[in-house]
Amino acid sequence: MFETKSSAADFSRARRKYPPRRVLFLLIAESPPSSGGFFYFETTIGKDHLFRETMKAVEFWPEDKPMRRGVDKRLMLRRFQTMGFYLLDTCVSPVDKLRPAERKKSVLRQTPRLVRDVLTANPHHIFIVKSSIFNPVSMALREAGLMTRVLNTGPVPFPSHGNQRIYRTALRRAARKAHLLL
């Protein structure tokens, strides 16, 4: 349905289908991926790393089962929503194909909008995903008086390239701390 040419409006429209009534646990990621495997798109493309590993961490998908192309994500997204989970991206469009300096500039340029979005969501707890955005995002959240809501005290790697277990463990620990998982 969605190709790599998805726009910021496409990502926003998909995300707006699943806002919880009350955001209990907000995940903040870097940006939608250029691959087209956006967290809130309703069908997997087979490269949905963040979605797959998040669903495994919150036990909506078996940890030992691969998540292939064509999986209908809607039931898991509704469960995620019902439990008070939500995901926002620091950047509204993909930055994963940018050179590191451009990527960093994009993150820094978009953190003020992200902070406004976080203030609007008013989450109980916040979890920052991806080591490269931890410092700029946490500094912006600290300036906005939101740092006490951030559950991870340090960077958590993106769940790919061998970091899947580290990510799942950190997310599961944070969700338990927020009393959203047993």
Long-range contacts (C-beta under 8 A, 24 or more apart in sequence): 1-41, 1-42, 1-43, 2-36, 2-38, 2-41, 3-36, 4-34, 4-35, 4-36, 4-94, 6-32, 6-36, 6-38, 6-41, 7-93, 8-92, 8-93, 11-38, 11-40, 11-89, 11-92, 11-93, 12-92, 14-38, 14-40, 14-41, 14-42, 15-39, 15-40, 15-87, 15-88, 17-77, 18-77, 18-78, 18-80, 18-81, 18-86, 19-81, 19-86, 19-121, 20-81, 20-82, 20-83, 20-84, 20-85, 20-86, 21-84, 22-84, 22-124, 23-84, 23-85, 23-86, 23-121, 23-122, 23-123, 23-124, 24-83, 24-84, 24-85, 24-123, 24-124, 24-125, 24-178, 24-180, 25-83, 25-84, 25-85, 25-86, 25-123, 25-124, 25-125, 25-126, 25-127, 25-174, 25-175, 25-178, 25-180, 26-85, 26-86, 26-87, 26-88, 26-118, 26-121, 26-123, 26-125, 26-126, 26-127, 27-54, 27-85, 27-86, 27-87, 27-88, 27-126, 27-127, 27-129, 27-171, 28-87, 28-88, 28-89, 28-90, 28-114, 28-118, 28-126, 28-127, 28-128, 28-129, 28-133, 28-137, 29-87, 29-88, 29-89, 29-90, 29-129, 29-130, 29-133, 29-158, 30-89, 30-90, 30-91, 30-95, 30-96, 30-107, 30-129, 30-130, 30-132, 30-133, 30-158, 31-89, 31-90, 31-91, 31-92, 31-93, 31-94, 31-95, 31-96, 31-106, 32-89, 32-92, 32-93, 32-94, 33-94, 33-96, 34-94, 34-96, 34-97, 39-87, 40-77, 40-87, 41-73, 42-72, 42-73, 42-74, 42-77, 43-70, 43-71, 43-72, 43-73, 44-68, 44-69, 44-70, 44-71, 44-73, 45-69, 46-70, 48-73, 49-158, 49-159, 49-160, 49-164, 50-87, 50-129, 50-158, 50-159, 52-159, 53-159, 53-164, 53-167, 53-168, 53-171, 54-80, 54-87, 54-159, 54-171, 55-80, 56-164, 56-168, 57-167, 57-168, 57-169, 57-171, 57-172, 57-175, 58-83, 58-85, 58-171, 58-172, 58-175, 58-180, 58-181, 59-181, 63-168, 83-180, 84-124, 84-180, 85-180, 86-121, 86-123, 88-114, 88-117, 88-118, 88-121, 89-114, 90-114, 90-133, 90-136, 90-137, 103-132, 104-132, 104-136, 107-132, 107-133, 107-136, 107-137, 108-136, 111-136, 111-137, 111-140, 112-140, 114-140, 115-140, 115-141, 115-143, 115-144, 115-146, 118-144, 118-146, 119-144, 119-146, 123-149, 124-149, 124-178, 125-149, 125-150, 125-151, 125-174, 125-177, 125-178, 126-150, 126-151, 127-151, 127-152, 127-156, 127-171, 127-174, 128-152, 128-155, 128-156, 129-156, 129-158, 129-159, 129-167, 130-155, 130-156, 130-157, 130-158, 131-155, 131-156, 131-157, 131-158, 151-177, 151-178
